[in-house]
């Protein structure tokens, strides 16, 4: 089929929605983008899950091996600087790339 090509199989058909005018344009745009909020909800849920799991892991590691306090300002003495807000880059960047890819694929799936 190819990306960016309009084919009859990708069109919204069989629904009782107007095909012409401003109302038809708006309703079809809403229907075509219904999956985007769902993907965003899944992204935020997985991000929250990773945040909770990694915070628990860091606390568990802190109990086993004492480390300096993680601070967002310039570290002093035993303190450590933080390099992530919620999840470390090694988890956050692949999660964002997957989310971007899924959003793009969904946007290309319905014409």
Phi and psi in radians as a Rosetta constraint file:
Dihedral C 1 N 2 CA 2 C 2 CIRCULARHARMONIC 1.580 0.35
Dihedral N 2 CA 2 C 2 N 3 CIRCULARHARMONIC 2.530 0.35
Dihedral C 2 N 3 CA 3 C 3 CIRCULARHARMONIC -1.369 0.35
Dihedral N 3 CA 3 C 3 N 4 CIRCULARHARMONIC 2.438 0.35
Dihedral C 3 N 4 CA 4 C 4 CIRCULARHARMONIC 1.425 0.35
Dihedral N 4 CA 4 C 4 N 5 CIRCULARHARMONIC -0.040 0.35
Dihedral C 4 N 5 CA 5 C 5 CIRCULARHARMONIC -1.656 0.35
Dihedral N 5 CA 5 C 5 N 6 CIRCULARHARMONIC 2.339 0.35
Dihedral C 5 N 6 CA 6 C 6 CIRCULARHARMONIC -1.514 0.35
Dihedral N 6 CA 6 C 6 N 7 CIRCULARHARMONIC 2.105 0.35
Dihedral C 6 N 7 CA 7 C 7 CIRCULARHARMONIC -2.162 0.35
Dihedral N 7 CA 7 C 7 N 8 CIRCULARHARMONIC 2.719 0.35
Dihedral C 7 N 8 CA 8 C 8 CIRCULARHARMONIC -1.093 0.35
Dihedral N 8 CA 8 C 8 N 9 CIRCULARHARMONIC -0.520 0.35
Dihedral C 8 N 9 CA 9 C 9 CIRCULARHARMONIC -1.190 0.35
Dihedral N 9 CA 9 C 9 N 10 CIRCULARHARMONIC -0.392 0.35
Dihedral C 9 N 10 CA 10 C 10 CIRCULARHARMONIC -1.643 0.35
Dihedral N 10 CA 10 C 10 N 11 CIRCULARHARMONIC -0.056 0.35
Dihedral C 10 N 11 CA 11 C 11 CIRCULARHARMONIC -1.473 0.35
Dihedral N 11 CA 11 C 11 N 12 CIRCULARHARMONIC 2.651 0.35
Dihedral C 11 N 12 CA 12 C 12 CIRCULARHARMONIC -1.418 0.35
Dihedral N 12 CA 12 C 12 N 13 CIRCULARHARMONIC 1.946 0.35
Dihedral C 12 N 13 CA 13 C 13 CIRCULARHARMONIC -2.308 0.35
Dihedral N 13 CA 13 C 13 N 14 CIRCULARHARMONIC 2.801 0.35
Dihedral C 13 N 14 CA 14 C 14 CIRCULARHARMONIC 1.456 0.35
Dihedral N 14 CA 14 C 14 N 15 CIRCULARHARMONIC -0.040 0.35
Dihedral C 14 N 15 CA 15 C 15 CIRCULARHARMONIC -1.726 0.35
Dihedral N 15 CA 15 C 15 N 16 CIRCULARHARMONIC 2.592 0.35
Dihedral C 15 N 16 CA 16 C 16 CIRCULARHARMONIC -1.501 0.35
Dihedral N 16 CA 16 C 16 N 17 CIRCULARHARMONIC 1.151 0.35
Dihedral C 16 N 17 CA 17 C 17 CIRCULARHARMONIC -2.088 0.35
Dihedral N 17 CA 17 C 17 N 18 CIRCULARHARMONIC 2.578 0.35
Dihedral C 17 N 18 CA 18 C 18 CIRCULARHARMONIC -1.156 0.35
Dihedral N 18 CA 18 C 18 N 19 CIRCULARHARMONIC 2.547 0.35
Dihedral C 18 N 19 CA 19 C 19 CIRCULARHARMONIC -1.793 0.35
Dihedral N 19 CA 19 C 19 N 20 CIRCULARHARMONIC -0.186 0.35
Dihedral C 19 N 20 CA 20 C 20 CIRCULARHARMONIC -2.224 0.35
Dihedral N 20 CA 20 C 20 N 21 CIRCULARHARMONIC 2.792 0.35
Dihedral C 20 N 21 CA 21 C 21 CIRCULARHARMONIC 1.481 0.35
Dihedral N 21 CA 21 C 21 N 22 CIRCULARHARMONIC 3.095 0.35
Dihedral C 21 N 22 CA 22 C 22 CIRCULARHARMONIC -1.142 0.35
Dihedral N 22 CA 22 C 22 N 23 CIRCULARHARMONIC -0.709 0.35
Dihedral C 22 N 23 CA 23 C 23 CIRCULARHARMONIC -1.127 0.35
Dihedral N 23 CA 23 C 23 N 24 CIRCULARHARMONIC -0.682 0.35
Dihedral C 23 N 24 CA 24 C 24 CIRCULARHARMONIC -1.116 0.35
Dihedral N 24 CA 24 C 24 N 25 CIRCULARHARMONIC -0.708 0.35
Dihedral C 24 N 25 CA 25 C 25 CIRCULARHARMONIC -1.110 0.35
Dihedral N 25 CA 25 C 25 N 26 CIRCULARHARMONIC -0.820 0.35
Dihedral C 25 N 26 CA 26 C 26 CIRCULARHARMONIC -1.148 0.35
Dihedral N 26 CA 26 C 26 N 27 CIRCULARHARMONIC -0.782 0.35
Dihedral C 26 N 27 CA 27 C 27 CIRCULARHARMONIC -1.123 0.35
Dihedral N 27 CA 27 C 27 N 28 CIRCULARHARMONIC -0.761 0.35
Dihedral C 27 N 28 CA 28 C 28 CIRCULARHARMONIC -1.156 0.35
Dihedral N 28 CA 28 C 28 N 29 CIRCULARHARMONIC -0.623 0.35
Dihedral C 28 N 29 CA 29 C 29 CIRCULARHARMONIC -1.156 0.35
Dihedral N 29 CA 29 C 29 N 30 CIRCULARHARMONIC -0.693 0.35
Dihedral C 29 N 30 CA 30 C 30 CIRCULARHARMONIC -1.141 0.35
Dihedral N 30 CA 30 C 30 N 31 CIRCULARHARMONIC -0.789 0.35
Dihedral C 30 N 31 CA 31 C 31 CIRCULARHARMONIC -1.083 0.35
Dihedral N 31 CA 31 C 31 N 32 CIRCULARHARMONIC -0.747 0.35
Dihedral C 31 N 32 CA 32 C 32 CIRCULARHARMONIC -1.148 0.35
Dihedral N 32 CA 32 C 32 N 33 CIRCULARHARMONIC -0.447 0.35
Dihedral C 32 N 33 CA 33 C 33 CIRCULARHARMONIC -1.871 0.35
Dihedral N 33 CA 33 C 33 N 34 CIRCULARHARMONIC 0.244 0.35
Dihedral C 33 N 34 CA 34 C 34 CIRCULARHARMONIC -1.081 0.35
Dihedral N 34 CA 34 C 34 N 35 CIRCULARHARMONIC -0.523 0.35
Dihedral C 34 N 35 CA 35 C 35 CIRCULARHARMONIC -1.306 0.35
Dihedral N 35 CA 35 C 35 N 36 CIRCULARHARMONIC -0.382 0.35
Dihedral C 35 N 36 CA 36 C 36 CIRCULARHARMONIC -1.099 0.35
Dihedral N 36 CA 36 C 36 N 37 CIRCULARHARMONIC -0.837 0.35
Dihedral C 36 N 37 CA 37 C 37 CIRCULARHARMONIC -1.100 0.35
Dihedral N 37 CA 37 C 37 N 38 CIRCULARHARMONIC -0.570 0.35
Dihedral C 37 N 38 CA 38 C 38 CIRCULARHARMONIC -1.125 0.35
Dihedral N 38 CA 38 C 38 N 39 CIRCULARHARMONIC -0.785 0.35
Dihedral C 38 N 39 CA 39 C 39 CIRCULARHARMONIC -1.107 0.35
Dihedral N 39 CA 39 C 39 N 40 CIRCULARHARMONIC -0.669 0.35
Dihedral C 39 N 40 CA 40 C 40 CIRCULARHARMONIC -1.126 0.35
Dihedral N 40 CA 40 C 40 N 41 CIRCULARHARMONIC -0.725 0.35
Dihedral C 40 N 41 CA 41 C 41 CIRCULARHARMONIC -1.070 0.35
Dihedral N 41 CA 41 C 41 N 42 CIRCULARHARMONIC -0.759 0.35
Dihedral C 41 N 42 CA 42 C 42 CIRCULARHARMONIC -1.107 0.35
Dihedral N 42 CA 42 C 42 N 43 CIRCULARHARMONIC -0.706 0.35
Dihedral C 42 N 43 CA 43 C 43 CIRCULARHARMONIC -1.066 0.35
Dihedral N 43 CA 43 C 43 N 44 CIRCULARHARMONIC -0.840 0.35
Dihedral C 43 N 44 CA 44 C 44 CIRCULARHARMONIC -1.139 0.35
Dihedral N 44 CA 44 C 44 N 45 CIRCULARHARMONIC -0.608 0.35
Dihedral C 44 N 45 CA 45 C 45 CIRCULARHARMONIC -1.147 0.35
Dihedral N 45 CA 45 C 45 N 46 CIRCULARHARMONIC -0.819 0.35
Dihedral C 45 N 46 CA 46 C 46 CIRCULARHARMONIC -1.153 0.35
Dihedral N 46 CA 46 C 46 N 47 CIRCULARHARMONIC -0.678 0.35
Dihedral C 46 N 47 CA 47 C 47 CIRCULARHARMONIC -1.088 0.35
Dihedral N 47 CA 47 C 47 N 48 CIRCULARHARMONIC -0.753 0.35
Dihedral C 47 N 48 CA 48 C 48 CIRCULARHARMONIC -1.112 0.35
Dihedral N 48 CA 48 C 48 N 49 CIRCULARHARMONIC -0.674 0.35
Dihedral C 48 N 49 CA 49 C 49 CIRCULARHARMONIC -1.125 0.35
Dihedral N 49 CA 49 C 49 N 50 CIRCULARHARMONIC -0.814 0.35
Dihedral C 49 N 50 CA 50 C 50 CIRCULARHARMONIC -1.057 0.35
Dihedral N 50 CA 50 C 50 N 51 CIRCULARHARMONIC -0.724 0.35
Dihedral C 50 N 51 CA 51 C 51 CIRCULARHARMONIC -1.041 0.35
Dihedral N 51 CA 51 C 51 N 52 CIRCULARHARMONIC -0.818 0.35
Dihedral C 51 N 52 CA 52 C 52 CIRCULARHARMONIC -1.142 0.35
Dihedral N 52 CA 52 C 52 N 53 CIRCULARHARMONIC -0.777 0.35
Dihedral C 52 N 53 CA 53 C 53 CIRCULARHARMONIC -1.134 0.35
Dihedral N 53 CA 53 C 53 N 54 CIRCULARHARMONIC -0.744 0.35
Dihedral C 53 N 54 CA 54 C 54 CIRCULARHARMONIC -1.291 0.35
Dihedral N 54 CA 54 C 54 N 55 CIRCULARHARMONIC -0.548 0.35
Dihedral C 54 N 55 CA 55 C 55 CIRCULARHARMONIC -1.166 0.35
Dihedral N 55 CA 55 C 55 N 56 CIRCULARHARMONIC -0.701 0.35
Dihedral C 55 N 56 CA 56 C 56 CIRCULARHARMONIC -1.126 0.35
Dihedral N 56 CA 56 C 56 N 57 CIRCULARHARMONIC -0.733 0.35
Dihedral C 56 N 57 CA 57 C 57 CIRCULARHARMONIC -1.086 0.35
Dihedral N 57 CA 57 C 57 N 58 CIRCULARHARMONIC -0.752 0.35
Dihedral C 57 N 58 CA 58 C 58 CIRCULARHARMONIC -1.141 0.35
Dihedral N 58 CA 58 C 58 N 59 CIRCULARHARMONIC -0.694 0.35
Dihedral C 58 N 59 CA 59 C 59 CIRCULARHARMONIC -1.137 0.35
Dihedral N 59 CA 59 C 59 N 60 CIRCULARHARMONIC -0.713 0.35
Dihedral C 59 N 60 CA 60 C 60 CIRCULARHARMONIC -1.103 0.35
Dihedral N 60 CA 60 C 60 N 61 CIRCULARHARMONIC -0.758 0.35
Dihedral C 60 N 61 CA 61 C 61 CIRCULARHARMONIC -1.140 0.35
Dihedral N 61 CA 61 C 61 N 62 CIRCULARHARMONIC -0.586 0.35
Dihedral C 61 N 62 CA 62 C 62 CIRCULARHARMONIC -1.155 0.35
Dihedral N 62 CA 62 C 62 N 63 CIRCULARHARMONIC -0.640 0.35
Dihedral C 62 N 63 CA 63 C 63 CIRCULARHARMONIC -1.187 0.35
Dihedral N 63 CA 63 C 63 N 64 CIRCULARHARMONIC -0.695 0.35
Dihedral C 63 N 64 CA 64 C 64 CIRCULARHARMONIC -1.280 0.35
Dihedral N 64 CA 64 C 64 N 65 CIRCULARHARMONIC -0.809 0.35
Dihedral C 64 N 65 CA 65 C 65 CIRCULARHARMONIC -2.265 0.35
Dihedral N 65 CA 65 C 65 N 66 CIRCULARHARMONIC 1.883 0.35
Dihedral C 65 N 66 CA 66 C 66 CIRCULARHARMONIC -1.053 0.35
Dihedral N 66 CA 66 C 66 N 67 CIRCULARHARMONIC 2.299 0.35
Dihedral C 66 N 67 CA 67 C 67 CIRCULARHARMONIC -2.297 0.35
Dihedral N 67 CA 67 C 67 N 68 CIRCULARHARMONIC 2.892 0.35
Dihedral C 67 N 68 CA 68 C 68 CIRCULARHARMONIC -1.201 0.35
Dihedral N 68 CA 68 C 68 N 69 CIRCULARHARMONIC 2.771 0.35
Dihedral C 68 N 69 CA 69 C 69 CIRCULARHARMONIC -1.158 0.35
Dihedral N 69 CA 69 C 69 N 70 CIRCULARHARMONIC 2.424 0.35
Dihedral C 69 N 70 CA 70 C 70 CIRCULARHARMONIC -1.532 0.35
Dihedral N 70 CA 70 C 70 N 71 CIRCULARHARMONIC 2.147 0.35
Dihedral C 70 N 71 CA 71 C 71 CIRCULARHARMONIC -2.181 0.35
Dihedral N 71 CA 71 C 71 N 72 CIRCULARHARMONIC 2.764 0.35
Dihedral C 71 N 72 CA 72 C 72 CIRCULARHARMONIC -1.650 0.35
Dihedral N 72 CA 72 C 72 N 73 CIRCULARHARMONIC -0.170 0.35
Dihedral C 72 N 73 CA 73 C 73 CIRCULARHARMONIC -1.672 0.35
Dihedral N 73 CA 73 C 73 N 74 CIRCULARHARMONIC -2.961 0.35
Dihedral C 73 N 74 CA 74 C 74 CIRCULARHARMONIC -1.180 0.35
Dihedral N 74 CA 74 C 74 N 75 CIRCULARHARMONIC 2.143 0.35
Dihedral C 74 N 75 CA 75 C 75 CIRCULARHARMONIC -1.132 0.35
Dihedral N 75 CA 75 C 75 N 76 CIRCULARHARMONIC 2.503 0.35
Dihedral C 75 N 76 CA 76 C 76 CIRCULARHARMONIC -2.168 0.35
Dihedral N 76 CA 76 C 76 N 77 CIRCULARHARMONIC 2.356 0.35
Dihedral C 76 N 77 CA 77 C 77 CIRCULARHARMONIC 0.910 0.35
Dihedral N 77 CA 77 C 77 N 78 CIRCULARHARMONIC -1.955 0.35
Dihedral C 77 N 78 CA 78 C 78 CIRCULARHARMONIC -1.473 0.35
Dihedral N 78 CA 78 C 78 N 79 CIRCULARHARMONIC -0.062 0.35
Dihedral C 78 N 79 CA 79 C 79 CIRCULARHARMONIC -1.256 0.35
Dihedral N 79 CA 79 C 79 N 80 CIRCULARHARMONIC 2.735 0.35
Dihedral C 79 N 80 CA 80 C 80 CIRCULARHARMONIC -2.092 0.35
Dihedral N 80 CA 80 C 80 N 81 CIRCULARHARMONIC 2.528 0.35
Dihedral C 80 N 81 CA 81 C 81 CIRCULARHARMONIC -1.370 0.35
Dihedral N 81 CA 81 C 81 N 82 CIRCULARHARMONIC 2.628 0.35
Dihedral C 81 N 82 CA 82 C 82 CIRCULARHARMONIC -1.709 0.35
Dihedral N 82 CA 82 C 82 N 83 CIRCULARHARMONIC 2.490 0.35
Dihedral C 82 N 83 CA 83 C 83 CIRCULARHARMONIC -2.066 0.35
Dihedral N 83 CA 83 C 83 N 84 CIRCULARHARMONIC 0.138 0.35
Dihedral C 83 N 84 CA 84 C 84 CIRCULARHARMONIC -2.557 0.35
Dihedral N 84 CA 84 C 84 N 85 CIRCULARHARMONIC 2.701 0.35
Dihedral C 84 N 85 CA 85 C 85 CIRCULARHARMONIC -1.519 0.35
Dihedral N 85 CA 85 C 85 N 86 CIRCULARHARMONIC -0.950 0.35
Dihedral C 85 N 86 CA 86 C 86 CIRCULARHARMONIC -2.039 0.35
Dihedral N 86 CA 86 C 86 N 87 CIRCULARHARMONIC -1.074 0.35
Dihedral C 86 N 87 CA 87 C 87 CIRCULARHARMONIC -1.991 0.35
Dihedral N 87 CA 87 C 87 N 88 CIRCULARHARMONIC 2.621 0.35
Dihedral C 87 N 88 CA 88 C 88 CIRCULARHARMONIC -1.074 0.35
Dihedral N 88 CA 88 C 88 N 89 CIRCULARHARMONIC 2.749 0.35
Dihedral C 88 N 89 CA 89 C 89 CIRCULARHARMONIC -1.016 0.35
Dihedral N 89 CA 89 C 89 N 90 CIRCULARHARMONIC -0.606 0.35
Dihedral C 89 N 90 CA 90 C 90 CIRCULARHARMONIC -1.171 0.35
Dihedral N 90 CA 90 C 90 N 91 CIRCULARHARMONIC -0.316 0.35
Dihedral C 90 N 91 CA 91 C 91 CIRCULARHARMONIC -1.791 0.35
Dihedral N 91 CA 91 C 91 N 92 CIRCULARHARMONIC -0.671 0.35
Dihedral C 91 N 92 CA 92 C 92 CIRCULARHARMONIC -1.217 0.35
Dihedral N 92 CA 92 C 92 N 93 CIRCULARHARMONIC -0.745 0.35
Dihedral C 92 N 93 CA 93 C 93 CIRCULARHARMONIC -1.174 0.35
Dihedral N 93 CA 93 C 93 N 94 CIRCULARHARMONIC -0.821 0.35
Dihedral C 93 N 94 CA 94 C 94 CIRCULARHARMONIC -1.083 0.35
Dihedral N 94 CA 94 C 94 N 95 CIRCULARHARMONIC -0.621 0.35
Dihedral C 94 N 95 CA 95 C 95 CIRCULARHARMONIC -1.102 0.35
Dihedral N 95 CA 95 C 95 N 96 CIRCULARHARMONIC -0.732 0.35
Dihedral C 95 N 96 CA 96 C 96 CIRCULARHARMONIC -1.183 0.35
Dihedral N 96 CA 96 C 96 N 97 CIRCULARHARMONIC -0.701 0.35
Dihedral C 96 N 97 CA 97 C 97 CIRCULARHARMONIC -1.113 0.35
Dihedral N 97 CA 97 C 97 N 98 CIRCULARHARMONIC -0.756 0.35
Dihedral C 97 N 98 CA 98 C 98 CIRCULARHARMONIC -1.097 0.35
Dihedral N 98 CA 98 C 98 N 99 CIRCULARHARMONIC -0.721 0.35
Dihedral C 98 N 99 CA 99 C 99 CIRCULARHARMONIC -1.117 0.35
Dihedral N 99 CA 99 C 99 N 100 CIRCULARHARMONIC -0.780 0.35
Dihedral C 99 N 100 CA 100 C 100 CIRCULARHARMONIC -1.073 0.35
Dihedral N 100 CA 100 C 100 N 101 CIRCULARHARMONIC -0.773 0.35
Dihedral C 100 N 101 CA 101 C 101 CIRCULARHARMONIC -1.092 0.35
Dihedral N 101 CA 101 C 101 N 102 CIRCULARHARMONIC -0.775 0.35
Dihedral C 101 N 102 CA 102 C 102 CIRCULARHARMONIC -1.133 0.35
Dihedral N 102 CA 102 C 102 N 103 CIRCULARHARMONIC -0.731 0.35
Dihedral C 102 N 103 CA 103 C 103 CIRCULARHARMONIC -1.068 0.35
Dihedral N 103 CA 103 C 103 N 104 CIRCULARHARMONIC -0.723 0.35
Dihedral C 103 N 104 CA 104 C 104 CIRCULARHARMONIC -1.173 0.35
Dihedral N 104 CA 104 C 104 N 105 CIRCULARHARMONIC -0.767 0.35
Dihedral C 104 N 105 CA 105 C 105 CIRCULARHARMONIC -1.080 0.35
Dihedral N 105 CA 105 C 105 N 106 CIRCULARHARMONIC -0.721 0.35
Dihedral C 105 N 106 CA 106 C 106 CIRCULARHARMONIC -1.148 0.35
Dihedral N 106 CA 106 C 106 N 107 CIRCULARHARMONIC -0.678 0.35
Dihedral C 106 N 107 CA 107 C 107 CIRCULARHARMONIC -1.146 0.35
Dihedral N 107 CA 107 C 107 N 108 CIRCULARHARMONIC -0.452 0.35
Dihedral C 107 N 108 CA 108 C 108 CIRCULARHARMONIC -1.535 0.35
Dihedral N 108 CA 108 C 108 N 109 CIRCULARHARMONIC -0.165 0.35
Dihedral C 108 N 109 CA 109 C 109 CIRCULARHARMONIC -1.465 0.35
Dihedral N 109 CA 109 C 109 N 110 CIRCULARHARMONIC -0.505 0.35
Dihedral C 109 N 110 CA 110 C 110 CIRCULARHARMONIC -2.090 0.35
Dihedral N 110 CA 110 C 110 N 111 CIRCULARHARMONIC 2.285 0.35
